[in-house]
Amino acid sequence: MGSELTFQVKTIDPAVELTECVMWLSVRGTALGMTADAGFFRSYMNDVEAQLRALDHRLFVAKD
C-alpha cells in the first residue's frame, strides 16, 4: 500500500482574509521500515507551497 496526502483548507478570519491550508501524510506506505515514497511527496509539497506563495506573497509556512 502506498502513502496518501490529505489536504484541508479552511477560512480562519474572513475579515482579514486569513485562510489555513494544511497538508499532511495521512497514510504511510512502507518498504523495509521506511516511507517508500516520501521523496516524491516532498517535491509535490514543495510545488504546492510555491503555487500558494505565487497567489499570496504573505504566505507563512510551518513544517513540522
Biopython code that builds the backbone (N, CA, C, O; Angstrom):
import numpy as np
from Bio.PDB.StructureBuilder import StructureBuilder

atoms = [
    (1, "MET", "N", (0.846, -1.188, 0.000)),
    (1, "MET", "CA", (0.000, 0.000, 0.000)),
    (1, "MET", "C", (0.883, 1.239, 0.000)),
    (1, "MET", "O", (1.881, 1.293, 0.718)),
    (2, "GLY", "N", (0.519, 2.232, -0.802)),
    (2, "GLY", "CA", (1.283, 3.464, -0.879)),
    (2, "GLY", "C", (0.832, 4.489, 0.141)),
    (2, "GLY", "O", (-0.150, 4.294, 0.857)),
    (3, "SER", "N", (1.557, 5.566, 0.190)),
    (3, "SER", "CA", (1.229, 6.655, 1.104)),
    (3, "SER", "C", (0.153, 7.537, 0.490)),
    (3, "SER", "O", (-0.078, 7.506, -0.719)),
    (4, "GLU", "N", (-0.508, 8.331, 1.344)),
    (4, "GLU", "CA", (-1.536, 9.256, 0.882)),
    (4, "GLU", "C", (-1.355, 10.599, 1.560)),
    (4, "GLU", "O", (-1.057, 10.670, 2.753)),
    (5, "LEU", "N", (-1.536, 11.660, 0.796)),
    (5, "LEU", "CA", (-1.534, 13.019, 1.334)),
    (5, "LEU", "C", (-2.969, 13.464, 1.527)),
    (5, "LEU", "O", (-3.846, 13.112, 0.738)),
    (6, "THR", "N", (-3.209, 14.241, 2.580)),
    (6, "THR", "CA", (-4.525, 14.821, 2.821)),
    (6, "THR", "C", (-4.364, 16.338, 2.851)),
    (6, "THR", "O", (-3.404, 16.857, 3.421)),
    (7, "PHE", "N", (-5.302, 17.039, 2.237)),
    (7, "PHE", "CA", (-5.304, 18.498, 2.185)),
    (7, "PHE", "C", (-6.566, 19.007, 2.867)),
    (7, "PHE", "O", (-7.642, 18.428, 2.716)),
    (8, "GLN", "N", (-6.425, 20.093, 3.617)),
    (8, "GLN", "CA", (-7.575, 20.733, 4.254)),
    (8, "GLN", "C", (-7.408, 22.243, 4.108)),
    (8, "GLN", "O", (-6.337, 22.785, 4.382)),
    (9, "VAL", "N", (-8.459, 22.910, 3.680)),
    (9, "VAL", "CA", (-8.440, 24.369, 3.541)),
    (9, "VAL", "C", (-9.627, 24.908, 4.317)),
    (9, "VAL", "O", (-10.758, 24.460, 4.128)),
    (10, "LYS", "N", (-9.361, 25.887, 5.204)),
    (10, "LYS", "CA", (-10.472, 26.483, 5.951)),
    (10, "LYS", "C", (-10.192, 27.965, 6.176)),
    (10, "LYS", "O", (-9.043, 28.383, 6.317)),
    (11, "THR", "N", (-11.263, 28.746, 6.205)),
    (11, "THR", "CA", (-11.166, 30.180, 6.455)),
    (11, "THR", "C", (-11.101, 30.397, 7.959)),
    (11, "THR", "O", (-11.980, 29.953, 8.697)),
    (12, "ILE", "N", (-10.063, 31.077, 8.404)),
    (12, "ILE", "CA", (-9.873, 31.361, 9.826)),
    (12, "ILE", "C", (-10.564, 32.674, 10.195)),
    (12, "ILE", "O", (-11.296, 32.736, 11.182)),
    (13, "ASP", "N", (-10.331, 33.717, 9.405)),
    (13, "ASP", "CA", (-10.909, 35.034, 9.678)),
    (13, "ASP", "C", (-11.197, 35.735, 8.355)),
    (13, "ASP", "O", (-10.291, 36.295, 7.737)),
    (14, "PRO", "N", (-12.449, 35.706, 7.920)),
    (14, "PRO", "CA", (-12.768, 36.324, 6.632)),
    (14, "PRO", "C", (-12.566, 37.839, 6.615)),
    (14, "PRO", "O", (-12.375, 38.422, 5.547)),
    (15, "ALA", "N", (-12.605, 38.474, 7.770)),
    (15, "ALA", "CA", (-12.434, 39.932, 7.825)),
    (15, "ALA", "C", (-11.050, 40.358, 7.356)),
    (15, "ALA", "O", (-10.888, 41.437, 6.786)),
    (16, "VAL", "N", (-10.053, 39.512, 7.595)),
    (16, "VAL", "CA", (-8.682, 39.843, 7.180)),
    (16, "VAL", "C", (-8.169, 38.861, 6.124)),
    (16, "VAL", "O", (-6.970, 38.785, 5.857)),
    (17, "GLU", "N", (-9.097, 38.118, 5.535)),
    (17, "GLU", "CA", (-8.764, 37.145, 4.500)),
    (17, "GLU", "C", (-7.689, 36.169, 4.958)),
    (17, "GLU", "O", (-6.713, 35.934, 4.246)),
    (18, "LEU", "N", (-7.870, 35.602, 6.147)),
    (18, "LEU", "CA", (-6.918, 34.642, 6.706)),
    (18, "LEU", "C", (-7.439, 33.229, 6.483)),
    (18, "LEU", "O", (-8.497, 32.856, 6.990)),
    (19, "THR", "N", (-6.687, 32.454, 5.723)),
    (19, "THR", "CA", (-7.060, 31.086, 5.383)),
    (19, "THR", "C", (-5.950, 30.151, 5.802)),
    (19, "THR", "O", (-4.770, 30.472, 5.664)),
    (20, "GLU", "N", (-6.327, 29.000, 6.311)),
    (20, "GLU", "CA", (-5.343, 27.986, 6.704)),
    (20, "GLU", "C", (-5.426, 26.816, 5.735)),
    (20, "GLU", "O", (-6.500, 26.267, 5.491)),
    (21, "CYS", "N", (-4.280, 26.447, 5.189)),
    (21, "CYS", "CA", (-4.177, 25.294, 4.303)),
    (21, "CYS", "C", (-3.255, 24.288, 4.996)),
    (21, "CYS", "O", (-2.115, 24.607, 5.332)),
    (22, "VAL", "N", (-3.757, 23.086, 5.201)),
    (22, "VAL", "CA", (-2.987, 22.068, 5.904)),
    (22, "VAL", "C", (-2.807, 20.880, 4.973)),
    (22, "VAL", "O", (-3.739, 20.461, 4.286)),
    (23, "MET", "N", (-1.608, 20.353, 4.964)),
    (23, "MET", "CA", (-1.293, 19.196, 4.137)),
    (23, "MET", "C", (-0.475, 18.236, 4.997)),
    (23, "MET", "O", (0.510, 18.642, 5.614)),
    (24, "TRP", "N", (-0.875, 16.974, 5.040)),
    (24, "TRP", "CA", (-0.132, 16.019, 5.847)),
    (24, "TRP", "C", (-0.165, 14.630, 5.230)),
    (24, "TRP", "O", (-1.016, 14.310, 4.400)),
    (25, "LEU", "N", (0.766, 13.838, 5.654)),
    (25, "LEU", "CA", (0.863, 12.446, 5.212)),
    (25, "LEU", "C", (-0.101, 11.640, 6.077)),
    (25, "LEU", "O", (0.211, 11.331, 7.227)),
    (26, "SER", "N", (-1.263, 11.299, 5.536)),
    (26, "SER", "CA", (-2.310, 10.652, 6.319)),
    (26, "SER", "C", (-2.181, 9.130, 6.355)),
    (26, "SER", "O", (-2.619, 8.496, 7.315)),
    (27, "VAL", "N", (-1.596, 8.551, 5.340)),
    (27, "VAL", "CA", (-1.341, 7.109, 5.311)),
    (27, "VAL", "C", (0.089, 6.936, 4.846)),
    (27, "VAL", "O", (0.499, 7.487, 3.824)),
    (28, "ARG", "N", (0.840, 6.164, 5.608)),
    (28, "ARG", "CA", (2.255, 5.988, 5.286)),
    (28, "ARG", "C", (2.498, 4.580, 4.759)),
    (28, "ARG", "O", (2.370, 3.596, 5.488)),
    (29, "GLY", "N", (2.845, 4.502, 3.494)),
    (29, "GLY", "CA", (3.227, 3.231, 2.907)),
    (29, "GLY", "C", (4.691, 2.968, 3.220)),
    (29, "GLY", "O", (5.508, 3.884, 3.133)),
    (30, "THR", "N", (5.037, 1.753, 3.579)),
    (30, "THR", "CA", (6.419, 1.475, 3.957)),
    (30, "THR", "C", (7.006, 0.348, 3.120)),
    (30, "THR", "O", (6.307, -0.529, 2.614)),
    (31, "ALA", "N", (8.306, 0.419, 3.006)),
    (31, "ALA", "CA", (9.088, -0.644, 2.377)),
    (31, "ALA", "C", (10.375, -0.751, 3.191)),
    (31, "ALA", "O", (11.124, 0.220, 3.296)),
    (32, "LEU", "N", (10.625, -1.885, 3.746)),
    (32, "LEU", "CA", (11.795, -2.112, 4.595)),
    (32, "LEU", "C", (11.827, -1.143, 5.791)),
    (32, "LEU", "O", (12.896, -0.702, 6.214)),
    (33, "GLY", "N", (10.637, -0.819, 6.328)),
    (33, "GLY", "CA", (10.545, 0.024, 7.507)),
    (33, "GLY", "C", (10.680, 1.511, 7.254)),
    (33, "GLY", "O", (10.698, 2.296, 8.202)),
    (34, "MET", "N", (10.776, 1.917, 5.997)),
    (34, "MET", "CA", (10.922, 3.342, 5.674)),
    (34, "MET", "C", (9.740, 3.774, 4.807)),
    (34, "MET", "O", (9.133, 2.956, 4.115)),
    (35, "THR", "N", (9.425, 5.059, 4.853)),
    (35, "THR", "CA", (8.375, 5.574, 3.975)),
    (35, "THR", "C", (8.879, 5.477, 2.543)),
    (35, "THR", "O", (9.819, 6.169, 2.152)),
    (36, "ALA", "N", (8.249, 4.621, 1.779)),
    (36, "ALA", "CA", (8.737, 4.264, 0.452)),
    (36, "ALA", "C", (8.695, 5.417, -0.543)),
    (36, "ALA", "O", (9.555, 5.510, -1.419)),
    (37, "ASP", "N", (7.709, 6.292, -0.416)),
    (37, "ASP", "CA", (7.532, 7.311, -1.440)),
    (37, "ASP", "C", (7.654, 8.738, -0.899)),
    (37, "ASP", "O", (7.129, 9.674, -1.502)),
    (38, "ALA", "N", (8.331, 8.906, 0.217)),
    (38, "ALA", "CA", (8.468, 10.230, 0.842)),
    (38, "ALA", "C", (9.160, 11.234, -0.072)),
    (38, "ALA", "O", (8.798, 12.410, -0.082)),
    (39, "GLY", "N", (10.133, 10.795, -0.826)),
    (39, "GLY", "CA", (10.849, 11.697, -1.730)),
    (39, "GLY", "C", (9.946, 12.300, -2.786)),
    (39, "GLY", "O", (10.094, 13.467, -3.148)),
    (40, "PHE", "N", (9.008, 11.503, -3.280)),
    (40, "PHE", "CA", (8.060, 12.013, -4.270)),
    (40, "PHE", "C", (7.135, 13.047, -3.640)),
    (40, "PHE", "O", (6.894, 14.104, -4.223)),
    (41, "PHE", "N", (6.615, 12.746, -2.450)),
    (41, "PHE", "CA", (5.689, 13.662, -1.797)),
    (41, "PHE", "C", (6.355, 14.967, -1.411)),
    (41, "PHE", "O", (5.725, 16.023, -1.478)),
    (42, "ARG", "N", (7.605, 14.919, -1.012)),
    (42, "ARG", "CA", (8.309, 16.152, -0.630)),
    (42, "ARG", "C", (8.320, 17.128, -1.797)),
    (42, "ARG", "O", (8.074, 18.320, -1.611)),
    (43, "SER", "N", (8.602, 16.638, -2.987)),
    (43, "SER", "CA", (8.640, 17.538, -4.150)),
    (43, "SER", "C", (7.236, 18.060, -4.463)),
    (43, "SER", "O", (7.094, 19.219, -4.851)),
    (44, "TYR", "N", (6.201, 17.238, -4.305)),
    (44, "TYR", "CA", (4.831, 17.694, -4.527)),
    (44, "TYR", "C", (4.452, 18.766, -3.503)),
    (44, "TYR", "O", (3.844, 19.778, -3.852)),
    (45, "MET", "N", (4.815, 18.539, -2.241)),
    (45, "MET", "CA", (4.507, 19.509, -1.189)),
    (45, "MET", "C", (5.215, 20.836, -1.459)),
    (45, "MET", "O", (4.629, 21.902, -1.270)),
    (46, "ASN", "N", (6.452, 20.774, -1.893)),
    (46, "ASN", "CA", (7.190, 21.996, -2.221)),
    (46, "ASN", "C", (6.552, 22.730, -3.398)),
    (46, "ASN", "O", (6.535, 23.961, -3.426)),
    (47, "ASP", "N", (6.032, 21.986, -4.363)),
    (47, "ASP", "CA", (5.364, 22.585, -5.509)),
    (47, "ASP", "C", (4.078, 23.287, -5.075)),
    (47, "ASP", "O", (3.783, 24.390, -5.536)),
    (48, "VAL", "N", (3.320, 22.651, -4.193)),
    (48, "VAL", "CA", (2.093, 23.275, -3.674)),
    (48, "VAL", "C", (2.447, 24.561, -2.939)),
    (48, "VAL", "O", (1.773, 25.577, -3.109)),
    (49, "GLU", "N", (3.501, 24.526, -2.124)),
    (49, "GLU", "CA", (3.935, 25.728, -1.416)),
    (49, "GLU", "C", (4.282, 26.842, -2.397)),
    (49, "GLU", "O", (3.887, 27.989, -2.186)),
    (50, "ALA", "N", (5.005, 26.532, -3.453)),
    (50, "ALA", "CA", (5.389, 27.545, -4.441)),
    (50, "ALA", "C", (4.170, 28.147, -5.128)),
    (50, "ALA", "O", (4.122, 29.351, -5.377)),
    (51, "GLN", "N", (3.191, 27.310, -5.433)),
    (51, "GLN", "CA", (1.985, 27.808, -6.089)),
    (51, "GLN", "C", (1.154, 28.677, -5.148)),
    (51, "GLN", "O", (0.585, 29.681, -5.575)),
    (52, "LEU", "N", (1.081, 28.301, -3.872)),
    (52, "LEU", "CA", (0.368, 29.131, -2.896)),
    (52, "LEU", "C", (1.086, 30.460, -2.686)),
    (52, "LEU", "O", (0.449, 31.505, -2.554)),
    (53, "ARG", "N", (2.418, 30.412, -2.655)),
    (53, "ARG", "CA", (3.201, 31.636, -2.476)),
    (53, "ARG", "C", (3.003, 32.588, -3.663)),
    (53, "ARG", "O", (3.016, 33.807, -3.493)),
    (54, "ALA", "N", (2.822, 32.028, -4.858)),
    (54, "ALA", "CA", (2.564, 32.868, -6.029)),
    (54, "ALA", "C", (1.209, 33.576, -5.911)),
    (54, "ALA", "O", (1.035, 34.674, -6.441)),
    (55, "LEU", "N", (0.253, 32.952, -5.220)),
    (55, "LEU", "CA", (-1.054, 33.558, -5.006)),
    (55, "LEU", "C", (-1.031, 34.604, -3.899)),
    (55, "LEU", "O", (-1.759, 35.595, -3.959)),
    (56, "ASP", "N", (-0.191, 34.379, -2.886)),
    (56, "ASP", "CA", (-0.142, 35.296, -1.742)),
    (56, "ASP", "C", (1.281, 35.369, -1.215)),
    (56, "ASP", "O", (1.776, 34.420, -0.608)),
    (57, "HIS", "N", (1.934, 36.496, -1.448)),
    (57, "HIS", "CA", (3.329, 36.667, -1.026)),
    (57, "HIS", "C", (3.471, 36.709, 0.497)),
    (57, "HIS", "O", (4.581, 36.589, 1.016)),
    (58, "ARG", "N", (2.352, 36.880, 1.220)),
    (58, "ARG", "CA", (2.385, 36.913, 2.689)),
    (58, "ARG", "C", (2.302, 35.523, 3.297)),
    (58, "ARG", "O", (2.180, 35.388, 4.514)),
    (59, "LEU", "N", (2.365, 34.499, 2.477)),
    (59, "LEU", "CA", (2.234, 33.117, 2.928)),
    (59, "LEU", "C", (3.202, 32.797, 4.052)),
    (59, "LEU", "O", (4.389, 33.108, 3.964)),
    (60, "PHE", "N", (2.697, 32.176, 5.106)),
    (60, "PHE", "CA", (3.522, 31.674, 6.201)),
    (60, "PHE", "C", (3.469, 30.158, 6.152)),
    (60, "PHE", "O", (2.381, 29.583, 6.106)),
    (61, "VAL", "N", (4.597, 29.510, 6.160)),
    (61, "VAL", "CA", (4.668, 28.049, 6.090)),
    (61, "VAL", "C", (5.317, 27.516, 7.357)),
    (61, "VAL", "O", (6.399, 27.954, 7.747)),
    (62, "ALA", "N", (4.646, 26.571, 7.993)),
    (62, "ALA", "CA", (5.200, 25.871, 9.153)),
    (62, "ALA", "C", (5.354, 24.405, 8.777)),
    (62, "ALA", "O", (4.390, 23.752, 8.379)),
    (63, "LYS", "N", (6.558, 23.900, 8.904)),
    (63, "LYS", "CA", (6.812, 22.495, 8.584)),
    (63, "LYS", "C", (7.168, 21.772, 9.878)),
    (63, "LYS", "O", (8.199, 22.034, 10.499)),
    (64, "ASP", "N", (6.294, 20.868, 10.259)),
    (64, "ASP", "CA", (6.504, 20.105, 11.495)),
    (64, "ASP", "C", (6.996, 18.708, 11.195)),
    (64, "ASP", "O", (7.227, 17.924, 12.116)),
]
sb = StructureBuilder()
sb.init_structure("model")
sb.init_model(0)
sb.init_chain("A")
sb.init_seg("    ")
for serial, (resi, resn, name, xyz) in enumerate(atoms, 1):
    if name == "N":
        sb.init_residue(resn, " ", resi, " ")
    sb.init_atom(name, np.array(xyz, "f"), 0.0, 1.0, " ", f" {name:<3s}", serial, name[0])
structure = sb.get_structure()
